[in-house]
Amino acid sequence: IEDWVETTCPNCGGPAERETDTMPQWAGSSWYYLRYIDPRNDEKLVDPEKEKYWSPVDFYVGGMEHATRHLIYARFWHKFLYDIGVVAYEEPFAKLKTVGLIMAEDGRKMSKRWGNVINPDEVIDRFGTDTFRLYEMFMGPFEESIAWSTSGLVGPRKFLERIWKLAQTTPAERTDRELAAALARTIDKVGVDIEEIKYNTAIAAMMSFVNLWEKKRALAKEDLADFLKILSPFAPHIAQELWEIIGEEGLVLRAAWPEVNDDLLRETEKTVVVQINGKLRDTFSAPADLSDEKLRAAALDREKIRRHLEGKRPRKVIVVKNKLVNIVV
């Protein structure tokens, strides 16, 4: 390398050095994940055994622009490294999830040029960190770009205030059966939604549970602790404070995820969607063990459905147990 770097100036004939820092930033940022695996290796890009153990990257999150920029470059470089035997896997990333942008309140991208940038510090000072986190996750689907709304922070703030008030009431000796079933559904739903990056629907499920909690009031301490466990990924500060107030020790975020009571899940009622020719027309609650025939009859007997059918005879009724009745006319 020294023989190549040290050279003679073609103009004056004096001693000179060739420039070596010529790789653009785009290129360097295309394989950084490999150096994370083995950052102090002075002999190789990455130790083969470490690369084989840690690769490929489990989960890649990026904006839509990554599909035509960084993702293409990273895959190109990685496939070249695979071809020359430096890495063990042909593809660098096992799973890709695109993330939408939080747009300004005027619907444009936030920019100093437009003067429409939302300062997170100001939001936190006014509403609190947990409200800020909760609002961002509740705005909509993870992959969609959605306009910011300062007034939209009020709802998540009130939701947390309701939890704060309810959690400090005297706990029941035993949780109301309907409330216990609702908690089982909520734990199950939130767990699945976190895995699938559906944070907005996970929060909606917790809001639904809190509505019933306000109505029933009868929640035992151990069930409250379970609720705080599933709340903590979304609102960690209030969850931790309440965790300590009810006498639990340590960090709630390190507590084991609550197990779902399958018996309660099976016995609980389900929300059934009713469609006519594929269009949503009504919803209703039904016992989870209701037969397809009874579910079909219940759907056809709904006032909204009778009104939409207006005497038309269904050609076919498709029943998906505990979920859907689709009427074809």
SERO-4910 file (N, C-alpha, C, O; in steps of 0.05 Angstrom, whole numbers):
BEGIN
 pado doro    nc1    nc2    nc3   cac1   cac2   cac3    cc1    cc2    cc3    oc1    oc2    oc3
  Ile    A     17    -24      0      0      0      0     17     25      0     12     44    -14
  Glu    A     39     25     16     56     48     17     69     53    -10     72     77    -18
  Asp    A     77     32    -24     89     35    -50     70     49    -70     78     64    -87
  Trp    A     44     43    -66     24     55    -85     18     84    -76     15    101    -93
  Val    A     15     89    -50      9    115    -40     31    135    -45     26    157    -55
  Glu    A     55    127    -39     78    145    -43     86    144    -73     94    123    -83
  Thr    A     85    167    -85     90    169   -114    104    195   -121    114    209   -103
  Thr    A    105    201   -146    119    225   -156     98    243   -169     81    234   -184
  Cys    A     99    269   -163     80    288   -174     85    290   -204    108    295   -213
  Pro    A     64    286   -220     68    287   -249     74    316   -260     83    319   -282
  Asn    A     69    336   -243     73    363   -252    102    373   -246    116    383   -263
  Cys    A    109    371   -220    135    382   -212    157    361   -209    181    367   -207
  Gly    A    149    336   -208    169    314   -205    177    309   -176    194    292   -171
  Gly    A    165    324   -157    172    321   -129    157    297   -116    139    286   -129
  Pro    A    164    290    -91    150    269    -77    121    277    -71    115    300    -65
  Ala    A    103    257    -74     74    263    -70     60    237    -59     72    216    -60
  Glu    A     36    241    -50     20    218    -40     -7    218    -55    -20    239    -59
  Arg    A    -15    194    -62    -42    192    -75    -64    194    -54    -60    185    -31
  Glu    A    -86    206    -61   -109    209    -43   -123    181    -41   -129    168    -61
  Thr    A   -127    173    -16   -140    146    -11   -169    148     -2   -184    129     -3
  Asp    A   -176    172      8   -204    175     19   -222    182     -4   -231    205     -6
  Thr    A   -228    163    -21   -244    169    -45   -271    154    -45   -288    159    -63
  Met    A   -276    137    -25   -301    123    -25   -324    141    -15   -321    153      7
  Pro    A   -345    144    -30   -367    162    -21   -381    152      3   -380    128      9
  Gln    A   -394    170     17   -409    162     42   -430    141     36   -435    124     53
  Trp    A   -443    143     13   -463    123      6   -452     95      6   -465     76     15
  Ala    A   -427     92     -3   -415     65     -4   -409     55     24   -415     32     31
  Gly    A   -397     73     40   -390     65     68   -415     57     84   -413     40    102
  Ser    A   -437     71     79   -462     65     95   -477     41     85   -498     34     95
  Ser    A   -466     28     64   -480      4     53   -472    -22     66   -485    -42     61
  Trp    A   -451    -22     82   -443    -47     95   -434    -43    124   -420    -60    136
  Tyr    A   -442    -21    136   -435    -15    164   -445    -37    183   -431    -42    204
  Tyr    A   -467    -49    177   -478    -70    195   -459    -93    199   -460   -107    219
  Leu    A   -441    -97    179   -421   -119    182   -400   -111    202   -389   -128    217
  Arg    A   -393    -85    203   -372    -77    222   -383    -76    250   -368    -79    269
  Tyr    A   -409    -72    253   -421    -74    280   -415   -101    293   -412   -103    317
  Ile    A   -414   -121    276   -410   -149    286   -382   -152    297   -378   -167    317
  Asp    A   -362   -139    284   -334   -143    291   -319   -116    288   -301   -115    271
  Pro    A   -325    -96    305   -315    -69    300   -285    -65    304   -273    -45    295
  Arg    A   -272    -82    319   -243    -78    326   -225    -97    310   -201   -100    318
  Asn    A   -234   -108    289   -218   -127    273   -201   -110    254   -211    -97    236
  Asp    A   -174   -111    258   -156    -96    242   -146   -112    217   -131   -101    201
  Glu    A   -154   -137    216   -144   -154    194   -165   -161    173   -158   -165    150
  Lys    A   -190   -161    181   -211   -169    163   -235   -150    166   -238   -136    186
  Leu    A   -251   -149    145   -276   -133    147   -293   -144    170   -304   -129    186
  Val    A   -295   -171    172   -310   -183    193   -301   -212    196   -295   -225    176
  Asp    A   -299   -222    220   -292   -250    225   -314   -268    214   -337   -264    221
  Pro    A   -307   -288    198   -327   -305    185   -345   -319    206   -369   -322    201
  Glu    A   -334   -328    228   -351   -342    248   -371   -323    261   -394   -330    266
  Lys    A   -362   -298    267   -380   -279    279   -402   -271    259   -425   -268    266
  Glu    A   -394   -267    234   -413   -260    213   -434   -282    210   -457   -276    206
  Lys    A   -425   -307    210   -443   -329    206   -463   -331    230   -486   -339    227
  Tyr    A   -453   -324    254   -469   -326    278   -491   -304    279   -514   -309    285
  Trp    A   -483   -279    272   -500   -256    276   -518   -250    251   -539   -239    254
  Ser    A   -509   -257    228   -523   -250    203   -544   -271    196   -543   -293    206
  Pro    A   -564   -263    179   -568   -236    169   -582   -218    189   -591   -227    210
  Val    A   -583   -193    183   -597   -174    200   -626   -182    202   -639   -187    182
  Asp    A   -636   -185    227   -664   -195    231   -685   -177    220   -705   -186    208
  Phe    A   -681   -151    224   -704   -132    219   -693   -106    209   -677    -93    223
  Tyr    A   -701    -98    185   -692    -73    173   -716    -54    172   -737    -60    161
  Val    A   -713    -31    185   -734    -10    185   -724     15    171   -703     25    178
  Gly    A   -739     24    151   -730     48    137   -754     61    122   -775     48    119
  Gly    A   -750     85    113   -771     99     98   -773     88     70   -757     72     61
  Met    A   -795     96     56   -800     85     29   -777     91     10   -771     75     -8
  Glu    A   -762    113     15   -740    120     -3   -717    100     -2   -701     99    -20
  His    A   -716     84     20   -695     64     22   -698     43      0   -678     31     -8
  Ala    A   -722     38    -10   -726     18    -30   -710     24    -56   -702      6    -70
  Thr    A   -706     50    -62   -692     58    -86   -665     70    -80   -651     80    -98
  Arg    A   -656     69    -55   -630     80    -48   -614     60    -31   -603     41    -41
  His    A   -615     64     -5   -597     49     13   -601     19     10   -582      4     10
  Leu    A   -626     10      8   -631    -19      7   -618    -31    -18   -607    -53    -17
  Ile    A   -620    -17    -41   -608    -27    -65   -578    -28    -63   -565    -48    -70
  Tyr    A   -566     -6    -52   -537     -5    -50   -527    -27    -31   -508    -40    -37
  Ala    A   -541    -29     -8   -532    -49     12   -533    -77      1   -515    -93      5
  Arg    A   -555    -83    -14   -557   -110    -25   -536   -115    -47   -525   -137    -49
  Phe    A   -530    -94    -63   -510    -96    -84   -482   -103    -71   -469   -121    -80
  Trp    A   -475    -87    -51   -449    -91    -38   -448   -119    -25   -428   -133    -27
  His    A   -470   -126    -12   -470   -151      3   -468   -175    -16   -454   -194    -10
  Lys    A   -482   -173    -39   -480   -195    -58   -452   -198    -70   -443   -220    -76
  Phe    A   -439   -175    -74   -411   -176    -83   -393   -189    -62   -377   -206    -69
  Leu    A   -397   -182    -37   -381   -194    -15   -387   -224    -13   -370   -240     -6
  Tyr    A   -412   -231    -18   -420   -260    -18   -405   -274    -40   -395   -297    -37
  Asp    A   -404   -262    -64   -392   -275    -87   -362   -279    -83   -351   -299    -93
  Ile    A   -349   -262    -68   -320   -265    -64   -314   -280    -37   -291   -282    -29
  Gly    A   -335   -290    -24   -332   -307     -1   -327   -293     26   -318   -306     45
  Val    A   -333   -267     27   -329   -252     53   -352   -257     72   -347   -258     96
  Val    A   -376   -260     62   -400   -264     79   -413   -291     72   -409   -301     50
  Ala    A   -428   -301     92   -439   -328     88   -467   -329     76   -476   -350     67
  Tyr    A   -481   -306     77   -509   -305     68   -512   -287     44   -500   -265     43
  Glu    A   -528   -295     24   -531   -280      0   -547   -254      4   -541   -234     -9
  Glu    A   -566   -255     22   -583   -231     28   -575   -220     55   -572   -235     74
  Pro    A   -573   -193     57   -564   -181     83   -586   -178    104   -580   -177    128
  Phe    A   -612   -177     95   -634   -171    113   -656   -192    111   -665   -199     89
  Ala    A   -664   -202    134   -685   -223    135   -713   -212    132   -730   -224    120
  Lys    A   -718   -188    142   -744   -176    142   -743   -146    138   -726   -133    151
  Leu    A   -760   -135    122   -761   -106    117   -788    -95    125   -809   -106    119
  Lys    A   -787    -72    139   -812    -58    145   -808    -28    140   -790    -16    151
  Thr    A   -825    -17    122   -823     11    116   -838     27    137   -858     19    148
  Val    A   -828     51    143   -840     68    163   -848     94    150   -833    106    134
  Gly    A   -872    103    156   -882    128    145   -869    153    158   -855    150    178
  Leu    A   -875    175    147   -865    201    158   -886    214    174   -910    212    169
  Ile    A   -877    228    195   -896    246    209   -894    273    195   -873    287    197
  Met    A   -915    280    182   -915    305    167   -922    329    185   -931    325    208
  Ala    A   -918    353    176   -925    376    191   -955    380    192   -970    366    177
  Glu    A   -965    398    209   -994    402    211  -1006    412    185  -1030    409    180
  Asp    A   -989    425    168   -999    435    142   -999    414    121  -1005    419     98
  Gly    A   -990    389    128   -990    367    109   -965    364     93   -962    345     78
  Arg    A   -946    384     95   -921    382     81   -900    369     99   -904    365    123
  Lys    A   -877    361     86   -855    350    102   -844    372    120   -843    396    112
  Met    A   -837    365    144   -825    385    163   -799    395    152   -782    379    143
  Ser    A   -796    421    152   -771    433    141   -767    461    153   -786    476    158
  Lys    A   -742    467    159   -736    494    168   -744    515    148   -752    538    154
  Arg    A   -743    507    123   -751    526    101   -779    535    104   -786    558     99
  Trp    A   -797    516    111   -825    522    114   -833    532    142   -855    542    146
  Gly    A   -814    529    161   -820    538    188   -842    521    201   -857    532    218
  Asn    A   -844    496    194   -866    479    204   -856    455    221   -871    436    224
  Val    A   -832    457    231   -820    435    246   -832    434    274   -834    455    288
  Ile    A   -840    411    283   -850    407    311   -826    400    329   -811    381    324
  Asn    A   -823    416    350   -801    412    369   -810    392    390   -827    398    406
  Pro    A   -798    368    391   -807    348    411   -804    357    440   -820    351    457
  Asp    A   -783    373    445   -779    383    472   -803    400    482   -811    398    505
  Glu    A   -813    416    464   -836    433    471   -861    416    476   -877    422    495
  Val    A   -865    395    460   -888    377    464   -885    363    491   -905    360    506
  Ile    A   -861    353    497   -857    338    522   -861    357    546   -872    348    566
  Asp    A   -851    381    544   -855    400    566   -884    405    572   -892    409    595
  Arg    A   -900    405    551   -929    411    555   -946    387    562   -963    388    579
  Phe    A   -940    364    549   -957    341    552   -944    317    566   -958    299    576
  Gly    A   -918    316    567   -904    294    580   -893    274    559   -904    272    537
  Thr    A   -872    260    567   -859    241    549   -878    218    541   -879    210    518
  Asp    A   -892    207    561   -910    184    555   -932    191    535   -938    176    517
  Thr    A   -943    215    539   -964    224    520   -953    227    492   -965    218    472
  Phe    A   -929    238    490   -916    242    465   -911    215    451   -918    212    427
  Arg    A   -901    195    465   -896    169    454   -922    156    445   -924    145    423
  Leu    A   -942    157    463   -967    144    458   -981    156    433   -992    141    417
  Tyr    A   -980    182    431   -993    195    408   -980    187    382   -994    181    363
  Glu    A   -953    187    382   -939    179    357   -946    151    348   -949    145    324
  Met    A   -949    133    367   -955    105    360   -984    101    354   -992     82    340
  Phe    A  -1001    119    363  -1030    117    359  -1040    132    334  -1063    130    326
  Met    A  -1022    147    321  -1029    164    299  -1042    148    276  -1060    158    263
  Gly    A  -1032    124    271  -1041    108    249  -1023     85    244  -1004     80    259
  Pro    A  -1027     70    222  -1009     48    215   -980     57    213   -974     79    203
  Phe    A   -962     40    221   -933     45    222   -923     54    195   -905     71    194
  Glu    A   -933     43    174   -921     48    147   -933     72    133   -924     80    112
  Glu    A   -953     85    145   -966    108    132   -955    134    141   -946    137    164
  Ser    A   -954    154    123   -946    181    129   -971    196    138   -991    197    124
  Ile    A   -970    209    161   -993    222    173   -986    249    184   -964    253    195
  Ala    A  -1003    269    180   -998    296    189  -1001    298    220  -1019    286    232
  Trp    A   -982    312    231   -983    318    260  -1006    335    267  -1015    353    252
  Ser    A  -1018    330    291  -1039    347    301  -1035    351    331  -1038    332    347
  Thr    A  -1028    375    339  -1023    381    367  -1048    375    384  -1046    366    406
  Ser    A  -1071    382    373  -1096    376    388  -1101    346    392  -1115    339    410
  Gly    A  -1088    330    375  -1091    301    378  -1077    290    402  -1083    267    410
  Leu    A  -1060    305    415  -1046    296    439  -1065    296    463  -1059    282    483
  Val    A  -1087    310    462  -1105    312    485  -1116    284    492  -1118    277    515
  Gly    A  -1124    269    472  -1136    243    476  -1117    223    491  -1125    212    512
  Pro    A  -1093    219    481  -1074    202    496  -1068    212    524  -1064    196    543
  Arg    A  -1067    238    528  -1062    249    554  -1085    242    573  -1080    234    596
  Lys    A  -1109    245    564  -1133    239    581  -1134    209    587  -1141    200    609
  Phe    A  -1126    193    567  -1125    164    571  -1106    156    594  -1113    140    611
  Leu    A  -1082    168    594  -1063    163    616  -1073    173    643  -1068    161    663
  Glu    A  -1087    196    642  -1098    207    667  -1119    188    679  -1121    185    703
  Arg    A  -1135    176    662  -1155    157    671  -1142    132    683  -1151    123    704
  Ile    A  -1121    123    671  -1107    100    682  -1095    107    709  -1097     91    728
  Trp    A  -1083    131    711  -1071    140    736  -1092    140    759  -1086    132    781
  Lys    A  -1115    150    753  -1136    152    773  -1147    124    780  -1150    118    804
  Leu    A  -1153    107    761  -1164     81    766  -1144     63    781  -1152     48    799
  Ala    A  -1119     65    774  -1099     47    786  -1095     53    816  -1085     35    831
  Gln    A  -1102     77    825  -1098     84    853  -1123     81    870  -1123     88    893
  Thr    A  -1144     69    858  -1167     62    875  -1162     36    889  -1144     21    881
  Thr    A  -1177     30    909  -1172      5    924  -1177    -19    906  -1199    -22    895
  Pro    A  -1158    -37    904  -1161    -60    886  -1182    -79    897  -1187    -81    921
  Ala    A  -1195    -94    879  -1215   -114    886  -1201   -139    896  -1178   -145    888
  Glu    A  -1214   -155    912  -1203   -181    920  -1201   -199    897  -1183   -215    894
  Arg    A  -1221   -197    879  -1222   -214    856  -1233   -198    832  -1252   -183    835
  Thr    A  -1220   -201    809  -1228   -186    785  -1255   -196    775  -1260   -220    773
  Asp    A  -1272   -177    767  -1298   -184    755  -1293   -202    731  -1274   -198    716
  Arg    A  -1310   -222    727  -1306   -242    706  -1305   -230    678  -1287   -237    662
  Glu    A  -1323   -212    673  -1323   -199    646  -1298   -183    642  -1286   -182    620
  Leu    A  -1289   -169    663  -1265   -153    661  -1240   -170    658  -1222   -163    644
  Ala    A  -1240   -193    672  -1218   -212    669  -1216   -223    641  -1194   -226    630
  Ala    A  -1239   -229    629  -1239   -238    601  -1229   -216    582  -1215   -222    563
  Ala    A  -1237   -192    588  -1228   -169    571  -1198   -165    574  -1185   -159    554
  Leu    A  -1187   -169    598  -1159   -166    602  -1144   -188    586  -1123   -183    574
  Ala    A  -1155   -212    587  -1142   -235    572  -1141   -228    542  -1121   -233    529
  Arg    A  -1163   -218    532  -1164   -210    503  -1143   -188    498  -1130   -189    477
  Thr    A  -1142   -169    516  -1124   -146    512  -1094   -155    513  -1079   -147    496
  Ile    A  -1087   -172    532  -1060   -182    533  -1053   -197    507  -1031   -193    496
  Asp    A  -1071   -213    498  -1067   -229    473  -1064   -210    449  -1045   -213    433
  Lys    A  -1082   -191    447  -1082   -172    425  -1056   -155    424  -1044   -152    404
  Val    A  -1049   -143    447  -1026   -126    449  -1000   -142    442   -983   -132    428
  Gly    A   -998   -166    452   -975   -182    446   -972   -188    417   -950   -185    406
  Val    A   -993   -195    404   -993   -200    375   -987   -175    359   -971   -175    340
  Asp    A   -999   -153    367   -996   -128    352   -967   -117    355   -957   -105    336
  Ile    A   -955   -120    377   -927   -112    380   -909   -127    361   -892   -116    348
  Glu    A   -914   -153    359   -898   -170    341   -902   -161    312   -883   -162    296
  Glu    A   -926   -153    305   -933   -145    278   -930   -115    273   -938   -106    251
  Ile    A   -919   -101    292   -914    -72    289   -941    -57    284   -942    -39    267
  Lys    A   -962    -65    298   -988    -52    296   -993    -38    322  -1012    -45    337
  Tyr    A   -977    -17    328   -978     -4    354  -1005     10    358  -1015     11    380
  Asn    A  -1016     22    337  -1040     37    339  -1064     19    348  -1080     28    365
  Thr    A  -1065     -5    337  -1088    -22    345  -1083    -35    373  -1102    -42    387
  Ala    A  -1058    -38    381  -1052    -47    408  -1061    -26    428  -1073    -33    449
  Ile    A  -1056     -1    423  -1065     21    441  -1096     22    441  -1108     26    462
  Ala    A  -1108     18    418  -1138     18    417  -1149     -4    434  -1170      0    447
  Ala    A  -1136    -27    435  -1145    -49    451  -1143    -42    481  -1161    -49    496
  Met    A  -1122    -29    489  -1119    -21    517  -1139      1    524  -1150      1    547
  Met    A  -1145     18    506  -1166     39    511  -1193     26    515  -1208     34    533
  Ser    A  -1199      5    499  -1224     -9    502  -1226    -23    530  -1247    -23    543
  Phe    A  -1203    -34    538  -1203    -47    565  -1207    -26    587  -1222    -31    606
  Val    A  -1195     -3    585  -1197     18    605  -1226     27    607  -1236     34    628
  Asn    A  -1240     29    584  -1269     36    584  -1285     17    602  -1301     26    618
  Leu    A  -1280     -9    599  -1294    -29    615  -1285    -28    644  -1301    -32    662
  Trp    A  -1260    -23    648  -1248    -20    675  -1263      2    690  -1269     -1    714
  Glu    A  -1267     25    677  -1281     47    690  -1309     39    697  -1320     48    718
  Lys    A  -1321     23    681  -1349     14    686  -1351     -6    708  -1368     -4    726
  Lys    A  -1333    -26    708  -1334    -48    728  -1320    -42    754  -1329    -49    775
  Arg    A  -1297    -28    752  -1281    -20    775  -1267    -43    789  -1247    -39    802
  Ala    A  -1278    -68    787  -1268    -90    803  -1244   -103    789  -1247   -123    774
  Leu    A  -1220    -93    794  -1195   -104    783  -1176   -111    806  -1169    -93    822
  Ala    A  -1168   -136    808  -1150   -144    829  -1121   -135    824  -1114   -128    801
  Lys    A  -1105   -133    845  -1078   -122    843  -1061   -138    823  -1047   -126    807
  Glu    A  -1063   -165    823  -1046   -180    805  -1054   -175    776  -1036   -177    758
  Asp    A  -1079   -170    770  -1088   -164    743  -1080   -135    735  -1074   -130    712
  Leu    A  -1080   -117    754  -1070    -90    749  -1041    -91    742  -1032    -77    724
  Ala    A  -1026   -108    756   -997   -111    750   -993   -121    722   -975   -112    708
  Asp    A  -1010   -140    713  -1008   -150    686  -1014   -128    665  -1001   -127    645
  Phe    A  -1034   -112    672  -1040    -90    653  -1017    -70    651  -1011    -60    629
  Leu    A  -1004    -64    673   -981    -46    673   -958    -57    656   -943    -42    644
  Lys    A   -956    -83    656   -935    -96    640   -939    -91    611   -920    -85    596
  Ile    A   -964    -93    601   -969    -89    573   -970    -59    566   -967    -52    542
  Leu    A   -975    -42    586   -975    -14    581   -946     -3    579   -941     17    565
  Ser    A   -927    -15    593   -900     -5    596   -885      0    570   -870     19    568
  Pro    A   -888    -16    549   -874    -10    524   -883     16    511   -869     28    496
  Phe    A   -908     24    517   -920     47    505   -917     72    522   -912     94    512
  Ala    A   -920     69    548   -919     91    567   -903     82    591   -914     77    612
  Pro    A   -876     81    588   -859     68    608   -858     83    635   -855     71    656
  His    A   -860    110    634   -856    125    659   -880    122    678   -876    117    701
  Ile    A   -904    126    667   -928    123    684   -931     94    693   -940     89    715
  Ala    A   -924     75    676   -926     47    683   -907     40    706   -915     26    724
  Gln    A   -883     51    705   -864     46    727   -873     59    753   -871     47    774
  Glu    A   -883     84    752   -892     97    776   -915     81    789   -915     77    813
  Leu    A   -934     73    773   -957     58    784   -948     30    794   -958     20    814
  Trp    A   -928     19    780   -917     -7    789   -906     -5    817   -910    -23    833
  Glu    A   -892     16    823   -881     20    850   -903     27    870   -902     18    893
  Ile    A   -923     43    861   -945     51    879   -960     27    889   -969     26    912
  Ile    A   -964      7    872   -980    -17    880   -963    -37    895   -972    -59    901
  Gly    A   -937    -30    900   -920    -47    916   -903    -67    902   -891    -84    914
  Glu    A   -901    -65    875   -884    -84    860   -855    -74    861   -850    -50    865
  Glu    A   -836    -92    858   -808    -85    860   -794    -86    833   -804   -100    814
  Gly    A   -772    -72    830   -756    -73    806   -769    -57    783   -786    -40    788
  Leu    A   -760    -62    759   -770    -48    736   -791    -64    722   -788    -88    717
  Val    A   -813    -51    716   -835    -65    702   -827    -75    675   -836    -95    666
  Leu    A   -809    -60    662   -800    -68    635   -784    -94    635   -780   -107    615
  Arg    A   -774   -102    659   -760   -127    661   -777   -150    672   -768   -173    674
  Ala    A   -802   -144    678   -820   -165    687   -828   -183    664   -830   -173    641
  Ala    A   -834   -208    670   -842   -226    649   -869   -218    637   -886   -209    651
  Trp    A   -871   -221    611   -896   -214    597   -918   -232    608   -914   -256    611
  Pro    A   -942   -221    614   -963   -237    626   -973   -260    608   -974   -256    584
  Glu    A   -979   -282    620   -989   -305    604  -1019   -301    600  -1034   -291    617
  Val    A  -1028   -309    576  -1057   -306    570  -1072   -329    581  -1064   -352    578
  Asn    A  -1095   -323    594  -1112   -344    605  -1130   -354    582  -1149   -342    574
  Asp    A  -1122   -378    571  -1136   -389    548  -1166   -395    554  -1183   -392    536
  Asp    A  -1172   -403    578  -1199   -409    586  -1217   -384    583  -1239   -385    573
  Leu    A  -1206   -362    593  -1221   -336    591  -1224   -328    562  -1244   -317    554
  Leu    A  -1203   -332    546  -1205   -325    518  -1226   -341    503  -1241   -330    487
  Arg    A  -1228   -366    510  -1248   -383    496  -1277   -376    504  -1295   -378    487
  Glu    A  -1280   -368    529  -1308   -364    538  -1318   -336    532  -1342   -331    534
  Thr    A  -1300   -318    525  -1308   -291    522  -1324   -286    496  -1323   -302    478
  Glu    A  -1338   -264    495  -1352   -257    471  -1334   -246    449  -1312   -235    456
  Lys    A  -1341   -249    425  -1326   -239    402  -1342   -219    386  -1366   -220    386
  Thr    A  -1328   -200    374  -1341   -180    357  -1342   -191    329  -1321   -198    317
  Val    A  -1366   -193    318  -1370   -205    291  -1377   -182    272  -1394   -166    277
  Val    A  -1363   -182    250  -1367   -163    228  -1388   -174    209  -1386   -197    201
  Val    A  -1407   -157    201  -1427   -166    181  -1423   -150    155  -1423   -125    156
  Gln    A  -1419   -164    133  -1415   -151    107  -1438   -159     88  -1449   -181     90
  Ile    A  -1444   -141     69  -1461   -148     47  -1446   -142     22  -1438   -120     16
  Asn    A  -1442   -163      6  -1425   -162    -18  -1398   -150    -12  -1387   -134    -28
  Gly    A  -1387   -157     11  -1360   -149     18  -1357   -122     31  -1335   -113     38
  Lys    A  -1380   -107     34  -1379    -81     47  -1389    -82     75  -1409    -95     81
  Leu    A  -1375    -69     93  -1382    -69    122  -1410    -56    126  -1414    -33    117
  Arg    A  -1428    -70    139  -1454    -59    144  -1462    -59    174  -1479    -43    182
  Asp    A  -1449    -76    190  -1456    -77    218  -1436    -93    234  -1420   -108    222
  Thr    A  -1435    -90    260  -1420   -107    278  -1437   -114    302  -1454    -99    309
  Phe    A  -1432   -137    314  -1446   -144    339  -1429   -164    354  -1411   -177    344
  Ser    A  -1435   -166    380  -1421   -185    398  -1436   -211    399  -1460   -212    400
  Ala    A  -1420   -233    400  -1432   -259    402  -1414   -278    418  -1390   -274    418
  Pro    A  -1426   -297    432  -1409   -316    447  -1390   -331    428  -1397   -337    405
  Ala    A  -1366   -336    438  -1345   -348    421  -1353   -376    412  -1343   -385    391
  Asp    A  -1370   -390    427  -1377   -417    420  -1403   -419    403  -1414   -441    399
  Leu    A  -1413   -396    394  -1438   -397    378  -1434   -411    352  -1414   -407    338
  Ser    A  -1452   -429    345  -1450   -444    320  -1452   -426    295  -1463   -404    297
  Asp    A  -1442   -436    273  -1444   -421    248  -1473   -415    240  -1479   -393    231
  Glu    A  -1490   -434    245  -1519   -430    238  -1531   -408    254  -1546   -391    244
  Lys    A  -1526   -408    281  -1537   -387    298  -1524   -360    292  -1537   -339    294
  Leu    A  -1499   -360    285  -1485   -335    278  -1497   -324    252  -1502   -300    250
  Arg    A  -1503   -341    233  -1516   -333    208  -1544   -321    214  -1551   -300    203
  Ala    A  -1559   -335    230  -1586   -325    237  -1585   -299    252  -1601   -281    246
  Ala    A  -1566   -296    270  -1564   -271    285  -1557   -248    267  -1567   -226    271
  Ala    A  -1539   -253    248  -1531   -231    229  -1555   -223    212  -1559   -199    208
  Leu    A  -1569   -242    201  -1592   -236    183  -1615   -222    198  -1631   -208    186
  Asp    A  -1616   -226    225  -1637   -214    241  -1630   -186    250  -1647   -172    263
  Arg    A  -1606   -176    245  -1598   -149    254  -1615   -128    238  -1619   -131    214
  Glu    A  -1624   -108    253  -1641    -87    241  -1627    -74    217  -1639    -69    196
  Lys    A  -1602    -67    221  -1587    -53    199  -1585    -71    174  -1588    -62    151
  Ile    A  -1581    -97    179  -1579   -116    156  -1605   -119    142  -1606   -120    117
  Arg    A  -1627   -121    157  -1654   -123    145  -1660    -99    128  -1671   -101    106
  Arg    A  -1651    -76    138  -1656    -51    123  -1640    -50     97  -1650    -41     76
  His    A  -1615    -59     98  -1598    -59     74  -1608    -80     54  -1606    -75     29
  Leu    A  -1618   -102     63  -1627   -123     45  -1654   -115     32  -1658   -121      8
  Glu    A  -1671   -102     46  -1697    -93     36  -1712   -115     20  -1721   -110     -2
  Gly    A  -1714   -138     33  -1729   -159     21  -1714   -176      1  -1724   -197     -9
  Lys    A  -1689   -169     -5  -1673   -185    -24  -1665   -211    -11  -1659   -212     13
  Arg    A  -1665   -232    -26  -1659   -259    -15  -1629   -264    -19  -1619   -263    -42
  Pro    A  -1614   -270      2  -1586   -275     -1  -1581   -300    -18  -1594   -321    -15
  Arg    A  -1562   -298    -37  -1554   -321    -53  -1535   -339    -38  -1535   -364    -42
  Lys    A  -1520   -327    -20  -1500   -342     -5  -1493   -327     21  -1492   -303     20
  Val    A  -1488   -342     42  -1479   -330     67  -1454   -344     76  -1454   -368     82
  Ile    A  -1432   -329     77  -1406   -340     85  -1400   -333    114  -1401   -310    122
  Val    A  -1395   -354    131  -1390   -349    159  -1361   -357    165  -1352   -379    160
  Val    A  -1347   -338    177  -1320   -343    188  -1323   -342    218  -1327   -320    229
  Lys    A  -1320   -365    231  -1327   -367    260  -1314   -345    277  -1289   -340    275
  Asn    A  -1330   -333    293  -1321   -312    313  -1311   -286    300  -1301   -269    313
  Lys    A  -1313   -284    273  -1302   -261    260  -1321   -247    240  -1324   -223    242
  Leu    A  -1332   -262    222  -1345   -249    199  -1369   -265    189  -1369   -290    189
  Val    A  -1389   -249    180  -1412   -261    165  -1414   -243    140  -1420   -219    142
  Asn    A  -1410   -255    117  -1411   -241     91  -1435   -250     76  -1437   -274     68
  Ile    A  -1454   -232     71  -1479   -239     57  -1476   -230     28  -1471   -207     22
  Val    A  -1480   -249     10  -1478   -244    -19  -1506   -242    -31  -1521   -262    -29
  Val    A  -1513   -219    -43  -1539   -216    -56  -1536   -209    -85  -1556   -205    -99
***
